[in-house]
Structure formats: structure tokens, C-alpha cells
Amino acid sequence: MIIPVRCISCGKPIGHLWEHFKDKTKEGVDSKEVLDEIGLERYCCRSVFLGQVDTLELVNKFKKF
């Protein structure tokens, strides 16, 4: 799934923050600390990031018609 450009609930632009979040969590930093660092305070915006599953590699394995 692709991260939405804006939060679904409040409309805050969040799409540009996804790469930073993904890089920091791969380094081993706690998700809460990264979300606080990038300035996401609302629960709706945080849920978009925490509920995101990066399935692009999995989808690319399947044959396209």
C-alpha cells in the first residue's frame, strides 16, 4: 500500500514524512520516538503510520497479465 498524501481524518499533509519514518525505524529507533521527532501529535496521523504495511515487494513477485 502507498502512504496517503494527507491524513484521512484531519487532512494534515503527512506523505512527505513517510521516508524519514521508515528509515529511522529500520535503524532500530522506537516508533513513538520517531513520530514525536517528526511532529505527529494527533492520534489519527499516528495511526496512518503505525497501521501502514509495506507490501510492494510482495506484490511485485506475482505475475502481471
N, C-alpha and C positions, 0 to 999 in steps of 0.2 A: 504494500500500500504506500501511497505517496502522502507525505505530510501536507495538510491543508495550508494554504497561504494565510488564512485568518482563522482565529478560534471560532468554532461553530456556535458557541453560546454568546460571547460578548463582542466578537468582531475585531479583537486586537490582532494586529499583524504578528504572526509567530513563525512563519515559514522560513525566514532567514536565520533563525536561531537553531534549527534542527542539526546542521552540520557540526556546530560547536558542541551541542549536547551529545551527539553521537560520538565525537572524538574524545571528549572528556570521560564519558562512561566506559569507553573501551580501554582507557588508560587506568581504570580502576577507581576513579573518584565516585563517591556516593551520589546517586541521582538527586537526592534532596539538596545537597551542596551545590550541584551544578545548576539546578533550577533556581536556587536563591542567587547564585552568581550572575546568571543571565537576566534576572529581574522578573521572573514569572511568579507572581504572588497569588493570583486568582486560582481557585480550585479547577475551574473549567479549562484554563490554559494548561495547567499541570497535567490534567487527566489526558489531554490530547497527546502529550509527550510520553507519559508513562504507559498509555494504552497502545502505543504505536508498535507494530511488529514489522520488521524489515524483511519482507518475503520476496524481494526482487530476484535474488539469486535462486530461490526455489522455483519461481515461476519460469525463469529462463531455461530451466532443464527440460521443460516439456516441449514437444514438437509443435511447431506452428504450421497451420494449413496453408 
